[in-house]
Amino acid sequence: MKQSYDVIIAGAGPSGLHAARRLAEKGHEVLVLEKKAEVGRSVNCAGIISRETFERFTIPDDSRQRDIQDVRLVSPSGVSMVYRHPRPFACIVDRERFDRDMARAAEAAGAEIRTGCLVEDVVPVESGVSVKTGMDEGGEAGHFRARAAVLATGVHWDLSRKLGLGVPRGRLVGAQVEIEAPEIELPTMFAGTDIAAGGFAWAVPTAPGRAKFGLITESDPRGCFHVFADKHLGGLAGSGLNGDVQYKIIAQGPALRTCSGAVITLGEAAGQVKTTTGGGVSYGLHCAEIAASVIDERLRGDGGDKIDLQEYDRAWRKVLQREIQLGLFARKIWSRLSDTHIESAFRVAQEDGLIPLVQDHGDFDWHSGLITAFLRQASLAKILAGVGKAFS
């Protein structure tokens, strides 16, 4: 069994798999180690990914279930409005299939993927890194060597902390369940401090007659989900539904350090997540491209066996730092809004020309333009005047 590689990647989520694919395409020997028995198993995700992501990163589109052009918005009091974008802007996807398609693309490029392998330790050594995995079925730990390592471990930060790398500064918590729901025809977003304090809830149609119901919030996801179910799902929370709800931590804000010598963090492990919605696929793939480019350049350099990947940290922040920070600012404002403020914002959206702003500036992955346009809107500024502390 091969033990030595150019690059070892811990984690077979989208960002880790895309980095593996790009590095393998550049001719490097790449090993991806995934703790789950199967890539894509039990992914807790709303399953909405931008059309740009498929096109920009040449991802197979077999996982695409339907395109999204219309979205329903529901206020705390139940006022409903439908927004139609000028063109389809995102896709509902089967996330398990999406991840498996990415794994096949990485393997087709030459990367090796081993599942059921939990990376327990990464140790810097003279020529790169030493990687240890947990016991296999025969009771033996795996030991590997590589010139560089990528930690794409999601919200599991033990290795990052051990290596002195930073972790995302904040957290949100998500809750989601998929159930029979033939009445859900459009992706729907729900607002309200009782159902998702500091966040929002959603309903996303999946297979015919089924939908995912979920939310992200700053605290008490179980309590919020119970209220959400009582309010919008016909009280299903009281009939055993909670036993099927999945919960997850969502990183908020970039880690202070994402590189240490020949080791980098990538994706949610580095806080490369949309701070407005909690989505991490697009930003993770952008950073995977950057990571692959920097690692490739360093591996081909003439500096001997020892490499330094610090340029990766500078490069990805140049692309995403402003988006993430402005998203954090917007979320800080949103978290201070009362239901009364939100209801007022709904009225402004219906009556005061906000829809053209969204049509002109709205982008599913890049939110800074729309946030800036909203903050310049006089009618919204009046509403936000009551939460002035957020601006300071």
C-alpha positions in Angstrom: 0.0 0.0 0.0 1.4 3.4 -1.0 2.4 5.5 2.0 4.0 8.6 0.4 2.2 11.4 -1.6 2.7 14.9 -2.8 -0.4 16.1 -1.0 -2.7 14.6 1.6 -6.2 16.1 2.1 -8.2 15.4 5.2 -11.9 15.5 4.3 -13.9 14.6 1.2 -16.4 17.4 1.1 -16.7 19.6 -2.0 -13.7 21.9 -1.2 -11.3 19.0 -0.3 -12.4 17.0 -3.4 -12.1 20.0 -5.7 -8.6 20.7 -4.5 -7.7 17.0 -5.0 -9.0 17.1 -8.5 -7.1 20.3 -9.5 -3.9 19.1 -7.9 -4.2 15.7 -9.6 -4.9 17.4 -13.0 -1.6 19.3 -12.5 0.2 15.9 -12.2 0.6 15.6 -8.4 0.0 12.4 -6.4 -2.9 13.2 -4.1 -4.6 11.2 -1.3 -7.9 12.1 0.2 -8.8 10.6 3.6 -12.4 10.7 4.5 -13.7 9.5 7.9 -17.2 8.5 6.6 -17.7 5.1 5.1 -19.0 6.7 1.9 -18.4 10.1 0.3 -21.6 12.3 0.6 -23.3 10.2 3.2 -25.7 12.0 5.6 -24.8 15.5 4.3 -26.8 18.1 6.3 -27.4 20.9 3.8 -30.4 22.7 2.3 -29.1 21.7 -1.1 -29.2 25.0 -3.0 -26.1 25.8 -5.1 -25.6 28.6 -7.6 -25.7 27.9 -11.3 -22.4 29.8 -11.5 -20.8 27.1 -9.3 -21.5 24.4 -11.8 -20.3 26.4 -14.7 -17.2 28.0 -13.2 -15.8 24.8 -11.6 -16.9 22.4 -14.4 -18.9 20.2 -12.0 -21.0 17.4 -13.5 -24.6 18.5 -13.4 -26.2 15.0 -12.7 -27.1 16.2 -9.2 -29.2 19.2 -10.4 -32.9 18.6 -9.7 -34.4 21.9 -10.7 -33.4 25.5 -11.3 -34.6 28.4 -9.1 -35.9 31.6 -10.4 -38.8 32.3 -8.0 -38.6 32.4 -4.2 -41.4 32.9 -1.6 -40.7 35.1 1.4 -42.8 34.9 4.5 -42.8 37.6 7.2 -43.1 37.0 11.0 -46.9 37.6 10.8 -47.3 35.4 7.8 -47.4 38.0 5.0 -46.2 36.3 1.9 -44.6 37.6 -1.3 -43.0 36.0 -4.3 -39.8 37.4 -5.8 -38.9 36.5 -9.4 -35.3 37.1 -10.5 -34.7 38.1 -14.1 -33.1 34.7 -14.8 -32.6 31.3 -13.0 -29.9 31.9 -10.4 -29.5 28.7 -8.4 -30.2 25.0 -8.4 -31.8 22.6 -6.0 -29.4 19.7 -5.9 -29.1 16.2 -4.4 -26.1 16.9 -2.1 -25.1 13.3 -1.7 -25.0 12.8 -5.4 -23.2 16.2 -5.8 -20.4 15.1 -3.5 -20.2 11.7 -5.2 -19.9 13.3 -8.6 -17.1 15.5 -7.3 -15.3 12.4 -5.9 -15.6 10.6 -9.3 -14.2 13.7 -11.0 -11.2 13.8 -8.6 -10.6 10.1 -9.1 -10.8 10.4 -12.9 -8.1 13.1 -12.6 -5.9 10.6 -10.7 -6.5 11.4 -7.0 -6.9 8.5 -4.6 -9.7 8.5 -2.1 -9.9 6.3 1.0 -13.0 6.3 3.1 -13.4 5.1 6.6 -10.1 6.8 7.5 -10.2 9.4 10.3 -7.1 11.6 10.3 -6.1 11.7 14.0 -2.8 13.6 13.7 -0.8 15.7 11.3 2.8 16.4 12.4 5.2 18.8 10.6 8.5 17.0 9.7 11.6 17.9 7.8 10.3 17.1 4.4 6.7 18.0 4.8 4.1 16.3 7.1 3.4 13.0 8.7 -0.2 11.9 8.8 -1.7 9.3 11.1 -5.2 7.8 10.8 -7.3 5.7 13.2 -7.3 2.0 13.4 -8.5 0.0 10.4 -10.5 -3.3 10.6 -7.3 -5.1 11.3 -6.5 -3.0 14.3 -3.6 -1.1 12.7 -3.2 2.7 12.4 -2.3 4.2 9.1 0.8 6.3 8.6 1.4 8.4 5.6 3.9 11.1 4.5 3.3 14.1 2.2 5.0 17.3 1.2 1.9 19.3 2.0 -1.4 18.7 3.8 -4.9 20.3 3.5 -7.3 20.2 6.3 -10.8 20.3 4.8 -12.4 18.9 7.9 -15.5 21.1 8.1 -16.5 22.2 11.6 -14.1 19.7 13.3 -11.2 21.9 14.4 -9.1 19.6 16.7 -6.3 19.3 14.1 -6.4 23.0 13.4 -6.0 23.8 17.1 -3.2 21.3 17.6 -1.2 22.8 14.8 -1.7 26.4 16.1 -4.0 27.3 13.2 -7.0 29.6 13.8 -10.6 28.6 13.9 -13.7 30.6 12.8 -14.6 33.4 15.2 -18.3 32.8 15.5 -20.9 30.1 15.2 -24.5 29.7 14.1 -26.5 26.5 14.6 -28.6 24.8 11.9 -31.5 22.4 12.2 -33.1 20.5 9.3 -35.4 17.6 8.5 -36.8 16.2 5.2 -40.4 15.1 5.3 -43.5 14.6 3.0 -44.7 18.1 2.0 -46.7 18.1 -1.3 -47.8 21.7 -0.7 -44.3 23.1 -1.0 -43.8 24.1 -4.6 -41.4 27.1 -4.3 -38.3 27.5 -2.2 -39.5 29.5 0.8 -37.8 31.7 3.4 -39.4 32.5 6.7 -38.4 35.3 9.0 -39.1 35.8 12.7 -37.3 36.1 16.0 -39.3 33.2 17.5 -38.4 30.7 14.8 -34.9 31.8 13.9 -33.4 34.5 16.1 -30.6 36.2 14.2 -31.2 33.9 11.2 -34.0 32.6 9.0 -35.9 29.4 8.2 -36.6 27.7 4.9 -38.6 25.1 3.0 -36.9 23.6 -0.1 -38.8 21.2 -2.3 -36.7 18.1 -3.1 -38.2 14.9 -4.5 -41.8 15.1 -5.7 -44.0 15.6 -2.6 -41.1 16.1 -0.3 -39.3 19.1 1.1 -36.5 20.0 3.5 -37.5 22.3 6.4 -34.7 24.0 8.3 -33.3 27.0 10.0 -30.2 28.7 11.2 -30.1 30.7 14.4 -27.8 32.2 17.0 -29.1 30.0 19.8 -31.5 27.2 20.9 -32.0 25.5 17.6 -34.2 22.8 19.2 -36.5 25.4 20.7 -36.6 27.4 17.5 -37.4 24.4 15.4 -40.2 23.4 17.7 -41.8 26.8 17.3 -41.1 26.7 13.5 -42.9 23.4 13.2 -45.8 24.5 15.3 -46.1 27.7 13.3 -45.5 26.5 9.7 -45.6 22.7 9.7 -48.9 22.0 11.4 -47.4 21.2 14.8 -45.4 18.2 13.5 -42.7 18.8 16.2 -45.1 17.4 18.8 -45.6 14.2 17.0 -42.1 12.7 17.1 -40.6 14.8 14.3 -37.8 16.1 16.5 -36.2 12.7 16.5 -35.4 13.0 12.8 -34.1 16.6 12.9 -30.4 17.0 12.2 -28.4 19.7 13.9 -25.1 21.2 12.8 -22.7 24.0 13.7 -22.1 26.6 11.0 -18.9 28.6 11.0 -19.1 32.4 11.0 -16.2 34.6 10.1 -12.7 33.7 8.8 -10.1 32.0 10.9 -7.2 34.3 11.9 -4.6 31.8 10.5 -5.2 29.3 7.7 -1.6 28.3 7.1 1.2 26.9 9.1 4.2 25.9 7.0 3.1 23.1 4.7 -0.4 22.8 6.2 -3.4 24.8 5.2 -7.1 24.8 6.2 -9.8 25.0 3.6 -13.5 25.5 3.3 -15.6 25.6 6.5 -12.5 24.6 8.5 -11.1 28.0 7.6 -14.4 29.9 7.9 -14.7 30.3 4.1 -18.5 30.5 4.4 -21.2 33.0 3.3 -21.9 34.8 6.6 -25.3 35.8 5.3 -26.8 32.4 4.5 -24.3 29.9 6.0 -23.6 28.3 2.7 -20.1 27.1 2.2 -19.9 25.2 -1.1 -19.1 28.1 -3.5 -16.6 29.9 -1.3 -14.9 26.6 -0.5 -14.5 25.8 -4.2 -13.1 29.2 -4.9 -10.5 28.7 -2.2 -9.8 25.2 -3.4 -8.8 26.6 -6.7 -6.5 29.1 -4.9 -5.1 26.3 -2.7 -4.3 24.1 -5.6 -2.6 26.9 -7.5 -0.4 27.9 -4.6 0.5 24.3 -3.6 1.3 23.4 -7.2 3.6 26.4 -7.5 5.4 25.6 -4.3 5.8 21.9 -5.1 7.4 22.8 -8.4 9.7 25.4 -6.8 13.4 25.0 -6.2 13.3 25.4 -2.5 14.0 21.7 -1.7 11.6 19.4 0.1 10.4 22.0 2.6 7.7 24.3 1.4 5.8 27.2 2.9 2.2 27.9 1.8 1.7 31.3 3.4 0.8 32.8 0.0 -2.5 30.8 0.2 -3.7 32.8 3.2 -3.0 36.1 1.5 -4.5 35.1 -1.8 -7.9 33.7 -0.6 -8.4 36.7 1.7 -7.9 39.1 -1.2 -10.8 37.4 -3.0 -13.2 36.8 -0.1 -12.3 38.8 3.0 -14.6 41.8 2.1 -17.5 39.6 1.2 -17.3 37.7 4.5 -16.8 40.8 6.6 -19.6 42.8 5.0 -21.8 39.7 5.4 -21.0 39.7 9.1 -21.9 43.3 9.3 -25.2 42.7 7.7 -25.9 39.7 9.9 -25.2 41.9 13.0 -27.8 44.3 11.9 -30.3 41.6 11.0 -29.8 40.0 14.5 -30.9 43.3 16.1 -34.1 43.7 14.1 -37.3 43.0 16.0 -40.3 41.4 14.2 -41.8 44.9 13.9 -38.7 46.0 12.0 -38.9 43.0 9.7 -42.5 43.6 9.0 -41.7 47.2 8.0 -38.9 45.9 5.7 -41.5 43.6 4.0 -43.8 46.6 3.4 -40.9 48.6 2.0 -40.0 45.7 -0.3 -43.6 45.5 -1.6 -44.1 49.3 -2.0 -40.9 51.2 -2.3 -38.9 49.8 -5.1 -36.6 47.3 -3.4 -37.3 44.6 -5.9 -35.4 46.5 -8.7 -32.4 46.7 -6.4 -32.4 43.0 -5.9 -32.8 42.4 -9.6 -29.9 44.7 -10.4 -27.5 43.8 -7.6 -28.6 40.4 -6.3 -26.1 37.5 -6.8 -26.6 34.2 -5.0 -22.9 33.9 -4.0 -21.7 37.5 -3.9 -23.8 39.6 -1.5 -21.7 42.8 -0.9 -23.2 44.7 -3.8 -26.8 44.1 -2.6 -25.9 44.8 1.0 -24.4 48.1 0.0 -27.4 49.0 -2.1 -29.8 48.2 0.7 -27.8 50.4 3.2 -28.1 53.3 0.8 -31.8 53.0 0.4 -33.5 55.8 2.4 -36.6 53.9 3.3 -34.6 51.1 4.8 -32.3 53.5 6.6 -35.4 54.8 8.5 -36.2 51.3 9.6 -32.6 50.6 10.6 -32.4 53.8 12.6 -33.8 52.0 15.6 -30.8 49.6 15.7 -28.1 52.2 15.3 -25.7 50.4 17.7 -25.1 47.8 15.0 -23.7 50.5 12.7 -21.1 51.5 15.3 
